[in-house]
Each structure stands twice: as structure tokens, then as C-alpha cells.
């Protein structure tokens, strides 16, 4: 197949690039905004036609939750309108969505069938993107994920490592619960979908296994990287005073993905260990 991967300079896009070497039977076209504006219908159609694209994997997104509140027009263009463009090309699409489509107020893991109730611009535009994609391409696969990190780009893991080296003390919220997801494991899940002998359209949830708070996650990061001189204290979301609401509960039920594709999903700590091994040479 000829596979177009958008947003290839981001965390997930870079992990897809690395993993593609293990799947040499396909041809890959890695693009970011400089090479292809996914909001431009004419440009996307020309690219898909010129390179005979069979499948689009959309890793592009407007992910800055706070900035989205101030620039809803751009967030909507990238997270929503672009999905109508990508979905109308006459090829299959794999798209990455988010736990932010839910309210974050649950106390049991969210299933794919649970009602969406986004309360941020980011969440609303991502949910709108899901709907526009499925309307244009009913055969699409949507993977919702949460708490994504990687050795590439900017993310929570790398920020906590940097702050752990810079500061003697650090306050991290303990009342937001979710599952850290190593982007390399999400990339592997995407290839699982691609390589499946049967195409299974629909919405799926994918994160690593397990449940943890941001505070506990930080403690694990520091322990693995060997930071011993930064005291990490648990604080509440109210104490942190977020500019934009964050979900208090982001745990996603992954039963559908595991059953459909017959796979085991790595535990969050094992994913973190593999990421830290890659990062250790940088700090």
C-alpha cells in the first residue's frame, strides 16, 4: 500500500516513522504542514491522486489545550474541518482522537459507546472531527488515546525530567487520574490495524494498561531517570489553577481494541522504561 502519514513531525508521527522500517512492504509518505496543508482540500486531493495513496493515517492535531481556548478558529480548522477533507478522498483513514471528548467526570473507564461531553475547545473540536470523518468516510478507524508522551517533541515526561534537574521541589496534581501512553506503543497499535487481514472500521480506545495520577507518574519518571534531589509534592487541581479545565478522570476501556485485534497492550510502566532508556543519553 501507499500510506500517507500526516503530522509526521509530532510525537506520534515520529514514532510511526521509526516503526515503518519494520514494515517495509508498504510505501510511506511522511508529511507535516510544510509539505501538505491538510485543511486544503485541493492540495490533499492532488497529493492523494499523484502518489496513488491507499490509506491516510492522520497524526496531525492542534493539541495545545490552553491556546485552543484563545484560537478556536485554528483549532477547529485542524481538528475538525481537516477531517472532512481527509475523509472525502475515497481512501481509508486511521485517525487519532482523545479522551477530551468526554467530560472527565466519570469513575469507571470510558467505553466507546459512552456519550461524549467535551468541555473545552480542544475536546469539542476533536469530537467534531470524529463526526465529520465518519460522515465522509464510514470505513474510518478512530483511535482515542490519552496522556501521550514520547522521546520526541515536548511532553509531560520530558518536562518533569527537566524540572527535576532544575528545581529542589515540585508540586504535581494528584487528583487527575489516567493512563500514560507511550507513543511508540500507539504507533504499534496503528500498524496492528494496518496489518490486520480484516479491516475493522469504527471507534476504539487505546492507551497503555494501568491507572495512575500525574503525581505518581512524576515519581516514577524521577525514579527511573535517577533524580533524587527534587522533592515532589502532591497538590490538588484547585491549587494548580489551570487556565483551562482538565479531565479528572481519563481512563479508557480498551476491551474492544484488544478483542477485535487479539492483542495484549503493554503496561504503562514498561512503556515508560523503554522511553527513559532512549532519553537517558540526552540528560
C-alpha positions as CSV (number, residue, x, y, z in Angstrom):
1,X,0.0,0.0,0.0
2,X,0.9,3.6,-0.4
3,X,0.3,5.2,3.0
4,X,0.2,8.9,3.8
5,X,1.1,9.8,7.3
6,X,0.2,13.4,8.3
7,X,1.6,15.3,11.3
8,X,4.9,13.4,10.9
9,X,7.0,15.8,12.9
10,X,5.0,15.3,16.0
11,X,5.4,12.7,18.8
12,X,3.3,10.0,17.2
13,X,4.4,10.9,13.6
14,X,8.0,10.4,14.5
15,X,7.3,7.1,16.2
16,X,5.4,6.0,13.1
17,X,8.5,6.9,11.0
18,X,10.7,4.8,13.2
19,X,8.4,1.8,13.2
20,X,7.8,1.9,9.5
21,X,11.2,0.4,9.0
22,X,9.8,-2.8,10.4
23,X,7.0,-2.8,7.8
24,X,8.9,-2.4,4.5
25,X,6.2,-3.9,2.3
26,X,4.4,-0.6,2.3
27,X,5.4,2.8,0.8
28,X,5.2,5.7,3.2
29,X,4.8,9.4,2.5
30,X,5.5,11.4,5.7
31,X,4.2,15.0,5.6
32,X,3.7,17.8,8.0
33,X,2.2,21.3,7.4
34,X,5.2,22.4,5.4
35,X,4.7,19.6,2.9
36,X,0.9,19.3,3.0
37,X,-1.8,21.5,4.4
38,X,-4.5,19.0,5.4
39,X,-7.1,21.8,5.6
40,X,-6.6,22.5,1.9
41,X,-9.0,20.1,0.0
42,X,-7.4,20.8,-3.4
43,X,-3.9,20.2,-2.1
44,X,-4.8,17.0,-0.3
45,X,-6.7,15.7,-3.4
46,X,-3.8,16.4,-5.6
47,X,-1.4,14.6,-3.2
48,X,-3.6,11.5,-2.9
49,X,-4.0,11.3,-6.6
50,X,-0.4,12.0,-7.5
51,X,1.0,9.3,-5.2
52,X,-1.9,6.8,-5.5
53,X,-2.5,6.9,-1.8
54,X,-4.4,3.8,-0.4
55,X,-4.6,4.8,3.3
56,X,-4.2,8.0,5.3
57,X,-3.0,7.9,8.9
58,X,-3.8,11.3,10.5
59,X,-1.4,12.1,13.3
60,X,-1.9,15.8,12.9
61,X,-3.8,17.8,15.5
62,X,-4.0,21.1,17.4
63,X,-3.2,19.8,20.8
64,X,-2.4,22.9,22.9
65,X,-5.4,22.9,25.2
66,X,-4.9,26.4,26.6
67,X,-4.2,28.1,23.3
68,X,-7.2,26.4,21.7
69,X,-9.4,28.4,24.0
70,X,-7.9,31.6,22.6
71,X,-7.8,30.5,18.9
72,X,-10.8,28.3,18.3
73,X,-10.8,29.1,14.6
74,X,-7.4,27.5,14.0
75,X,-8.2,24.6,16.4
76,X,-11.5,23.9,14.6
77,X,-9.8,24.1,11.2
78,X,-7.1,21.5,12.1
79,X,-9.1,19.2,14.5
80,X,-12.4,19.3,12.7
81,X,-12.6,20.7,9.2
82,X,-9.4,18.9,8.1
83,X,-11.1,15.6,8.9
84,X,-13.9,16.3,6.3
85,X,-11.1,16.9,3.8
86,X,-9.2,13.7,4.7
87,X,-12.3,11.6,4.8
88,X,-13.6,12.6,1.4
89,X,-10.6,11.3,-0.6
90,X,-12.1,7.9,-1.3
91,X,-9.5,6.0,0.7
92,X,-9.5,4.5,4.2
93,X,-8.4,6.7,7.1
94,X,-7.0,6.0,10.6
95,X,-7.4,9.0,12.8
96,X,-6.2,9.7,16.4
97,X,-8.6,11.3,18.8
98,X,-8.6,12.0,22.5
99,X,-10.1,11.3,26.0
100,X,-11.0,15.0,26.0
101,X,-14.2,14.2,24.0
102,X,-15.6,13.0,27.4
103,X,-16.4,15.2,30.4
104,X,-13.7,13.6,32.6
105,X,-16.1,13.3,35.5
106,X,-16.7,9.5,35.4
107,X,-15.4,7.0,37.9
108,X,-15.3,3.9,35.7
109,X,-13.3,3.5,32.4
110,X,-15.0,5.2,29.4
111,X,-16.3,2.9,26.7
112,X,-16.5,3.8,23.0
113,X,-20.3,3.9,23.4
114,X,-20.4,6.4,26.2
115,X,-21.8,9.8,25.4
116,X,-19.3,12.5,24.5
117,X,-19.5,15.6,26.6
118,X,-16.4,17.8,25.9
119,X,-16.0,20.9,28.0
120,X,-13.0,22.5,26.3
121,X,-12.4,23.9,22.8
122,X,-9.8,21.2,22.2
123,X,-12.3,18.4,23.2
124,X,-15.2,19.9,21.2
125,X,-13.1,20.4,18.0
126,X,-11.7,16.8,18.3
127,X,-15.2,15.4,18.7
128,X,-16.5,17.4,15.8
129,X,-13.6,16.0,13.8
130,X,-14.7,12.5,14.6
131,X,-18.2,13.1,13.4
132,X,-17.1,14.8,10.2
133,X,-14.7,12.0,9.4
134,X,-17.3,9.2,10.0
135,X,-19.8,11.2,7.9
136,X,-17.3,11.4,5.0
137,X,-15.7,8.0,5.5
138,X,-17.8,5.5,7.3
139,X,-15.0,3.0,6.9
140,X,-12.6,5.1,9.0
141,X,-10.9,3.8,12.2
142,X,-10.7,6.3,15.1
143,X,-8.3,5.6,18.0
144,X,-8.9,7.6,21.1
145,X,-5.9,7.9,23.3
146,X,-4.7,9.9,26.4
147,X,-1.6,11.2,28.2
148,X,0.6,10.7,25.2
149,X,4.4,11.1,25.6
150,X,7.5,10.1,23.6
151,X,11.2,10.6,23.3
152,X,10.3,13.1,20.5
153,X,8.8,16.5,20.9
154,X,7.6,18.3,24.1
155,X,5.6,16.3,26.6
156,X,5.0,15.7,30.3
157,X,7.8,13.2,30.7
158,X,10.5,15.4,29.3
159,X,9.1,18.4,31.2
160,X,9.2,16.6,34.5
161,X,12.8,15.4,33.8
162,X,13.9,19.0,33.1
163,X,12.1,20.4,36.1
164,X,13.5,17.7,38.3
165,X,17.0,18.7,37.3
166,X,16.3,22.4,37.7
167,X,14.3,22.6,41.0
168,X,14.7,21.4,44.5
169,X,10.9,20.9,44.9
170,X,7.9,20.4,42.6
171,X,4.2,20.3,43.0
172,X,2.2,17.9,40.8
173,X,-1.5,17.2,40.8
174,X,-2.7,14.0,42.4
175,X,-6.5,14.3,41.7
176,X,-6.3,13.7,37.9
177,X,-6.4,10.0,37.0
178,X,-5.5,8.4,33.7
179,X,-3.1,6.2,31.8
180,X,0.2,7.4,30.4
181,X,0.6,6.2,26.8
182,X,4.0,5.7,25.1
183,X,3.6,7.0,21.5
184,X,5.7,4.1,20.3
185,X,3.0,1.7,21.6
186,X,0.3,3.7,20.0
187,X,2.2,3.6,16.7
188,X,2.4,-0.2,17.1
189,X,-1.4,-0.3,17.6
190,X,-1.8,1.7,14.3
191,X,0.3,-0.8,12.5
192,X,-1.8,-3.6,14.1
193,X,-4.8,-2.0,12.4
194,X,-3.0,-1.6,9.1
195,X,-1.7,-5.2,9.0
196,X,-4.9,-6.8,10.1
197,X,-6.2,-9.3,7.5
198,X,-9.7,-7.8,8.0
199,X,-10.5,-4.1,8.1
200,X,-12.5,-3.3,11.2
201,X,-13.9,0.3,11.0
202,X,-15.2,2.2,14.0
203,X,-14.1,3.9,17.1
204,X,-11.6,2.3,19.5
205,X,-9.8,3.3,22.7
206,X,-6.1,2.7,23.1
207,X,-3.8,3.7,25.9
208,X,-1.2,1.7,27.8
209,X,-2.6,-0.5,30.6
210,X,-3.0,0.6,34.2
211,X,-4.2,3.7,36.1
212,X,-2.1,6.4,37.8
213,X,-2.2,10.1,38.8
214,X,0.1,12.8,37.4
215,X,1.8,12.9,40.8
216,X,2.6,9.1,40.8
217,X,3.7,9.3,37.2
218,X,6.2,12.0,38.1
219,X,7.6,10.0,41.0
220,X,8.1,7.0,38.6
221,X,9.7,9.2,36.0
222,X,12.2,10.7,38.5
223,X,12.9,7.2,40.0
224,X,13.7,5.8,36.5
225,X,15.8,8.7,35.4
226,X,17.7,8.8,38.7
227,X,16.6,12.2,40.0
228,X,17.0,12.1,43.8
229,X,17.3,15.8,44.8
230,X,13.9,17.1,43.8
231,X,11.1,16.8,46.3
232,X,7.8,16.1,44.6
233,X,4.7,17.1,46.5
234,X,1.1,16.2,45.7
235,X,-1.2,19.2,45.0
236,X,-4.9,19.5,44.0
237,X,-6.1,20.8,40.7
238,X,-7.5,23.8,42.5
239,X,-4.1,24.6,43.9
240,X,-2.6,24.4,40.4
241,X,-5.2,26.7,39.0
242,X,-5.4,25.6,35.4
243,X,-6.3,28.2,32.8
244,X,-8.5,25.5,31.0
245,X,-10.3,22.6,32.8
246,X,-8.5,19.3,32.7
247,X,-10.3,15.9,33.0
248,X,-10.3,14.5,36.5
249,X,-10.7,11.0,35.1
250,X,-9.3,10.0,31.7
251,X,-9.2,6.2,31.9
252,X,-10.3,4.5,28.7
253,X,-11.7,0.9,28.4
254,X,-9.6,-0.9,25.8
255,X,-11.5,-4.2,25.7
256,X,-12.9,-3.6,22.2
257,X,-9.4,-3.0,20.7
258,X,-7.9,-6.0,22.5
259,X,-10.7,-8.3,21.5
260,X,-11.0,-7.1,17.9
261,X,-7.3,-7.3,17.1
262,X,-6.4,-10.1,19.6
263,X,-3.5,-8.2,21.2
264,X,-2.1,-7.5,24.6
265,X,-1.3,-3.9,25.5
266,X,1.9,-3.0,27.4
267,X,1.7,-1.8,31.0
268,X,2.3,2.0,31.3
269,X,5.5,1.4,33.5
270,X,7.0,-0.9,30.9
271,X,6.4,1.7,28.2
272,X,7.9,4.4,30.4
273,X,11.0,2.3,31.0
274,X,11.5,1.9,27.3
275,X,11.1,5.7,26.7
276,X,13.5,6.5,29.5
277,X,16.1,4.2,28.0
278,X,16.0,6.3,24.9
279,X,16.1,9.6,26.8
280,X,18.9,8.7,29.2
281,X,21.5,9.6,26.7
282,X,20.1,13.1,26.4
283,X,20.3,14.1,30.1
